[in-house]
Amino acid sequence: MTVRELRSNLHQLIERIENEELLSAIHDLLMQKKESKEGKLFNSLSEEQKRELLASEKKSHDESTLIDNDEVMKKYKKWL
């Protein structure tokens, strides 16, 4: 999805929200991100690392690729 498409989708979502509290929370979140120094770590990554990280994040939205928490806990019990 391009930046233009993301902006358009975001605008459409926001336009449909009638809940003032939710809009305020979204506003605060966006302002916090803008004003904070978050992103410093991400910006320090190479372009390849950024691509891999973003691809992983996108893949995490596909439930067929997720592993049940109980399975993870069993597998890594000795380290937890």
ABEGO torsion letter per residue (X at the ends): XBAAAAAAAAAAAAAABABAAAAAAAAAAAAAAAABABGAAAAABBAAAAAAAAAAAAAAABAAABBBAAAAAAAAAAAX
